[in-house]
């Protein structure tokens, strides 16, 4: 192999290495921006006047919902399933937050743009962040006889601002809010990743609800201290 050929190969290698360094820099910058957005906006949430249904059939607002209460989370075989709220990822009654309002003919749900909600696509049920929902999509709502979830078409989208942000996390990872099925998770850590990651937190609650409650102490950002640490040190 000639010296010229070797030099050409070395030059190609240098260019590839430089390109990889640039790609790494881009990835690092994107990761940093995601982390900063997560810290500034907090985890996806509901406004304080959003309604969840308790196991006894009564309704409770997000502002009044408490750890250990069971809320409607899904239906199976015509039976309502209720799931324990084992921690709040965000609980702040002072911050002003922008929400996306998703309206159907009979229902309205308000979520932060990154909060996941269930939609159906060709019969397949999956989640998307609220900002990606479109008019004409179908969401899952509680039927009028309260026996199941059924499809309802999104007729309108709008934005609103409210004071207060609440993010209850249930054992099932799902929650019915204003009679609409939503995920408990957000786009920063998608549901399919977030739910397995929180397995230790669920186990801690089942082993010792009182100890789990102690770890749910919220700092000035409205988030549990360990959640804030995770966002600052792991997502950064």
RODO-2510 file (C-alpha; in nm, 4 decimals, decimal comma):
residues 236
     n   res          X          Y          Z
     1     x     0,0000     0,0000     0,0000
     2     x     0,1477     0,3371    -0,1044
     3     x     0,2215     0,6181     0,1392
     4     x    -0,0370     0,8294    -0,0408
     5     x    -0,3064     0,5652     0,0089
     6     x    -0,2185     0,5344     0,3777
     7     x    -0,2373     0,9111     0,4215
     8     x    -0,5773     0,9205     0,2488
     9     x    -0,7051     0,6484     0,4815
    10     x    -0,5702     0,8332     0,7847
    11     x    -0,7426     1,1485     0,6689
    12     x    -1,0736     0,9648     0,6368
    13     x    -1,0281     0,8245     0,9871
    14     x    -0,9579     1,1731     1,1251
    15     x    -1,2728     1,3065     0,9591
    16     x    -1,4831     1,0229     1,1012
    17     x    -1,3399     1,0830     1,4480
    18     x    -1,4135     1,4530     1,4158
    19     x    -1,7676     1,3751     1,3041
    20     x    -1,8197     1,1451     1,6020
    21     x    -1,6938     1,4175     1,8366
    22     x    -1,9402     1,6598     1,6816
    23     x    -2,2225     1,4069     1,7165
    24     x    -2,1309     1,3512     2,0827
    25     x    -2,1349     1,7258     2,1396
    26     x    -2,4779     1,7540     1,9802
    27     x    -2,6140     1,4670     2,1874
    28     x    -2,4704     1,6193     2,5047
    29     x    -2,6255     1,9569     2,4249
    30     x    -2,9663     1,8009     2,3556
    31     x    -2,9496     1,6010     2,6783
    32     x    -2,8632     1,9153     2,8720
    33     x    -3,1528     2,1066     2,7155
    34     x    -3,3937     1,8244     2,8014
    35     x    -3,2709     1,8257     3,1607
    36     x    -3,3008     2,2032     3,1874
    37     x    -3,6522     2,1917     3,0444
    38     x    -3,7467     1,9199     3,2924
    39     x    -3,6130     2,1210     3,5835
    40     x    -3,7786     2,4443     3,4766
    41     x    -4,1160     2,2981     3,3844
    42     x    -4,1225     2,0186     3,6395
    43     x    -4,2835     1,6874     3,5626
    44     x    -4,6045     1,6765     3,3659
    45     x    -4,9056     1,7635     3,5716
    46     x    -5,2748     1,8382     3,6036
    47     x    -5,4292     2,1652     3,7272
    48     x    -5,5725     2,1729     4,0811
    49     x    -5,9398     2,1555     3,9810
    50     x    -5,9000     1,8345     3,7777
    51     x    -6,1185     1,5523     3,9088
    52     x    -6,0284     1,1947     4,0011
    53     x    -6,2737     0,9324     4,1260
    54     x    -6,2142     0,7566     4,4567
    55     x    -6,2927     0,3930     4,5315
    56     x    -6,6135     0,4855     4,7138
    57     x    -6,7404     0,6574     4,3984
    58     x    -6,6890     1,0125     4,5225
    59     x    -6,4886     1,2702     4,3341
    60     x    -6,1800     1,4524     4,4556
    61     x    -5,9817     1,7394     4,3051
    62     x    -5,6099     1,7095     4,2452
    63     x    -5,5548     1,9748     4,5107
    64     x    -5,7353     1,7587     4,7695
    65     x    -5,6034     1,4183     4,6595
    66     x    -5,3808     1,2503     4,9199
    67     x    -5,1220     0,9736     4,9339
    68     x    -5,2716     0,6308     4,9963
    69     x    -5,6057     0,7071     4,8357
    70     x    -5,7242     0,4785     4,5575
    71     x    -5,8320     0,6433     4,2346
    72     x    -5,9993     0,5097     3,9244
    73     x    -5,7237     0,3989     3,6879
    74     x    -5,8810     0,1648     3,4302
    75     x    -6,1546    -0,0877     3,3573
    76     x    -6,1391    -0,4608     3,2888
    77     x    -6,4246    -0,6987     3,2128
    78     x    -6,6820    -0,4360     3,3036
    79     x    -6,5219    -0,3730     3,6421
    80     x    -6,3603    -0,0486     3,7537
    81     x    -6,0001    -0,0791     3,8714
    82     x    -5,8681     0,1530     4,1405
    83     x    -5,5002     0,2137     4,2072
    84     x    -5,3186     0,3613     4,5077
    85     x    -5,1525     0,7014     4,4761
    86     x    -4,8113     0,6225     4,6260
    87     x    -4,6369     0,9524     4,5618
    88     x    -4,6696     1,2918     4,3994
    89     x    -4,4020     1,3787     4,1451
    90     x    -4,5177     1,7402     4,1676
    91     x    -4,7437     1,9152     4,4146
    92     x    -4,7341     2,2940     4,3984
    93     x    -5,0254     2,5283     4,4674
    94     x    -4,8453     2,8498     4,3714
    95     x    -4,6833     2,8068     4,0297
    96     x    -4,8588     2,9359     3,7196
    97     x    -4,8500     2,6744     3,4438
    98     x    -4,9672     2,6465     3,0850
    99     x    -5,1949     2,3541     3,0062
   100     x    -5,3309     2,2023     2,6886
   101     x    -5,7070     2,1568     2,6958
   102     x    -5,8277     1,8497     2,5056
   103     x    -6,2010     1,8598     2,4373
   104     x    -6,4398     1,5944     2,3125
   105     x    -6,8154     1,6217     2,2734
   106     x    -6,8722     1,5446     2,6426
   107     x    -6,5389     1,5737     2,8206
   108     x    -6,2436     1,8057     2,8774
   109     x    -5,9038     1,7241     3,0234
   110     x    -5,6201     1,9674     3,0907
   111     x    -5,2582     1,8501     3,0942
   112     x    -4,9148     2,0017     3,0623
   113     x    -4,7806     1,9612     2,7048
   114     x    -4,5403     1,6807     2,7992
   115     x    -4,7935     1,4733     2,9938
   116     x    -4,8948     1,1497     2,8193
   117     x    -5,2553     1,0648     2,7394
   118     x    -5,4011     0,7502     2,5842
   119     x    -5,5290     0,7569     2,2271
   120     x    -5,6324     0,4816     1,9878
   121     x    -5,4805     0,4353     1,6453
   122     x    -5,6279     0,1631     1,4211
   123     x    -5,7513    -0,0149     1,7304
   124     x    -5,4164     0,0106     1,9067
   125     x    -5,4128     0,1846     2,2447
   126     x    -5,0983     0,3838     2,3182
   127     x    -4,9867     0,7104     2,4751
   128     x    -4,8660     1,0373     2,3255
   129     x    -4,7720     1,3666     2,4932
   130     x    -5,0635     1,6096     2,5072
   131     x    -4,8878     1,8459     2,2659
   132     x    -4,9079     1,5772     1,9943
   133     x    -5,2829     1,5169     2,0209
   134     x    -5,4749     1,6334     1,7128
   135     x    -5,8373     1,7106     1,6394
   136     x    -5,9868     1,3857     1,5106
   137     x    -5,7818     1,1632     1,7416
   138     x    -5,9750     0,9349     1,9732
   139     x    -5,9224     0,9292     2,3493
   140     x    -6,0617     0,6832     2,6016
   141     x    -6,3382     0,8050     2,8331
   142     x    -6,5609     0,6468     3,0967
   143     x    -6,8878     0,5268     2,9475
   144     x    -7,2141     0,6845     3,0642
   145     x    -7,3079     0,3710     3,2582
   146     x    -6,9637     0,3671     3,4251
   147     x    -6,8962     0,0131     3,3091
   148     x    -6,6057     0,0544     3,0704
   149     x    -6,3849     0,2866     2,8714
   150     x    -6,4978     0,3854     2,5249
   151     x    -6,3615     0,5956     2,2414
   152     x    -6,4505     0,9599     2,2017
   153     x    -6,3232     1,1905     1,9280
   154     x    -6,1201     1,5024     2,0034
   155     x    -6,3160     1,7985     1,8707
   156     x    -6,1096     2,0943     1,9905
   157     x    -5,7701     2,1850     2,1341
   158     x    -5,6805     2,5011     2,3213
   159     x    -5,4339     2,6389     2,5728
   160     x    -5,5035     2,7688     2,9191
   161     x    -5,3093     2,8867     3,2224
   162     x    -5,3817     2,7861     3,5794
   163     x    -5,2193     2,8292     3,9180
   164     x    -5,1180     2,5005     4,0750
   165     x    -4,9643     2,1811     3,9359
   166     x    -5,0232     1,8252     4,0600
   167     x    -4,8762     1,4962     3,9387
   168     x    -5,0094     1,1935     4,1303
   169     x    -4,8371     0,8639     4,0502
   170     x    -5,0419     0,5459     4,0906
   171     x    -4,9318     0,1861     4,1267
   172     x    -5,0728     0,1064     3,7825
   173     x    -4,9136     0,4066     3,6128
   174     x    -5,2520     0,5166     3,4790
   175     x    -5,5215     0,7484     3,6103
   176     x    -5,8669     0,8579     3,4957
   177     x    -5,8934     1,2376     3,5165
   178     x    -6,2158     1,4206     3,4317
   179     x    -6,3376     1,0783     3,3090
   180     x    -6,0534     1,0581     3,0536
   181     x    -5,7808     0,7918     3,0653
   182     x    -5,4323     0,9385     3,1081
   183     x    -5,0867     0,8145     3,1916
   184     x    -4,9128     0,9234     3,5100
   185     x    -4,5947     0,9835     3,3144
   186     x    -4,4359     1,2419     3,0907
   187     x    -4,2203     1,2792     2,7827
   188     x    -3,8930     1,3452     2,9677
   189     x    -3,8975     0,9791     3,0767
   190     x    -4,1580     0,7996     2,8589
   191     x    -4,4151     0,5702     3,0255
   192     x    -4,2607     0,2461     2,9004
   193     x    -3,9368     0,3432     3,0748
   194     x    -4,0680     0,5394     3,3729
   195     x    -4,2958     0,2660     3,5070
   196     x    -4,0224    -0,0021     3,5374
   197     x    -3,7797     0,2565     3,6797
   198     x    -4,0226     0,3343     3,9611
   199     x    -4,0519    -0,0314     4,0680
   200     x    -3,8343     0,0298     4,3784
   201     x    -4,0576     0,3201     4,4842
   202     x    -4,3673     0,1008     4,4497
   203     x    -4,2021    -0,1760     4,6507
   204     x    -4,1015     0,0701     4,9221
   205     x    -4,4619     0,1880     4,9563
   206     x    -4,5928    -0,1679     4,9794
   207     x    -4,3324    -0,2604     5,2415
   208     x    -4,3642     0,0588     5,4465
   209     x    -4,6196     0,3246     5,3518
   210     x    -4,4979     0,5488     5,6346
   211     x    -4,1361     0,5376     5,5173
   212     x    -4,2467     0,5941     5,1606
   213     x    -4,4477     0,8959     5,2737
   214     x    -4,1375     1,0335     5,4456
   215     x    -3,9498     1,0234     5,1144
   216     x    -4,2313     1,2192     4,9518
   217     x    -4,1387     1,5432     5,1319
   218     x    -4,1490     1,8205     4,8735
   219     x    -3,8875     2,0910     4,8409
   220     x    -3,9293     2,4476     4,7193
   221     x    -3,9701     2,3258     4,3595
   222     x    -4,2845     2,1328     4,4508
   223     x    -4,1153     1,7987     4,3852
   224     x    -3,9904     1,5274     4,6231
   225     x    -3,6250     1,5888     4,7037
   226     x    -3,5158     1,2588     4,5486
   227     x    -3,7045     1,3367     4,2243
   228     x    -3,5329     1,6752     4,2042
   229     x    -3,1964     1,5067     4,2641
   230     x    -3,2685     1,2550     3,9872
   231     x    -3,3542     1,5311     3,7414
   232     x    -3,0468     1,7364     3,8323
   233     x    -2,7947     1,4524     3,8361
   234     x    -2,9230     1,1744     3,6127
   235     x    -3,1031     1,3660     3,3375
   236     x    -2,8278     1,6257     3,3172
***
